[in-house]
Amino acid sequence: MAVSTRSGLKEYALRALGAPVLEINVDDDQIEDRIDEALDYWKLYHYEGVEQIYLKQQIRASEIVLTTSVAANFDLAERITGATSGATAEVCRESTRVSSGTLLLVRNVTGTFTAGEAITGSAGHNATLSSITLREYDNRYVEVPDYVWGVTKILSMGQASSSKNIFDLQYQLRLNDLYDLTSTSLIYYKTVMSHLALLDLELNGHQGFRFNRLNGRLYLDANWQTDFILGDHIIVQSYRAMDPTTWSKVYNEPWLKHYVTALFKKQWATNIKKFSGIQLPGGVTLDGDKLYDEATTEIKELEDELQNKSAPLDFFMG
């Protein structure tokens, strides 16, 4: 019978251990913990536990909220200073947003502004700061959702790195050399493309980054002043853990069902180990140690199968 829910997976594992013919001495909280443990392990190591996705993230300026609607009065590139904190920032704009109303866009924030303090601009403009929120440009990192377990590549889609225009070498090669695929050899095109890719790698390299899923921050190792334009986007090639509440087929995955059953058996054996050797009515003797050893062996074999015999997954940082 196919399993499509968390409760169905629980009932499957208990039946595999002998329920309802046998009484499985495991508490519901222990069962839930073992299912969570199995799902986490499956997501970490099973090649079908994650899927590749692309996330779009805009590089945004930091945002200062003023108490009055005078943000438009400040000049572009005007330097503002907090009267109490001494913190400074530079007024800026994004490709699609400008300072208006009570929202003042800034970058290169130095120090920590204090809520309620007066700010003064180098051009003589004044206002009172209500709050400030640092965004990607000043944080030097991108917030990544909790469901992302690994990052493989950063693809810049901004104007600063775009080369797909009429003056681009690849554009000209396609325009002039591939007008007729029946009479033009692809060998020359392939050779030139490989050469250009090598030059790009040697001269520009790949976007460096650091990511750990436990803090949810994707740090971009770049010169932010020259490599990014405010308002541009980056594409994050990453892996997302499969959520069984959304993709119910996860619960019916054969390895997961066997692993959950083995974890239940180990928990059951742990609970009854202290009663080992006690003879029950009918001459039945509890042997928790033997059951524990069996479960431990099964778990080890299943983990070995998953880590050493499953289909390989691309390397990712996470």
Secondary structure, 3 states (H helix, E strand, C coil): CCCCCHHHHHHHHHHHCCCCCCCCCCCHHHHHHHHHHHHHHHHHHCCCCEEEEEEEEECCCEEEEECCCCHHHCCCCCEEEECCCCCEEEECCCCCCCCECCEEEEEEEECCCCCCCEEEECCCCEEEEEEEECCHHHHCEEECCCCEEEEEEEEECCCCCCCCCCCCHHHHHHHHHCCCCCCCCHHHHHHHHHHHHHHHHHHCCCCEEEEECCCCEEEEECCHHHHCCCCCEEEEEEEEECCCCCCHHHHHCHHHHHHHHHHHHHHHHHHHHHHCCCECCCCCECCHHHHHHHHHHHHHHHHHHHHHHCCCCCCCEC
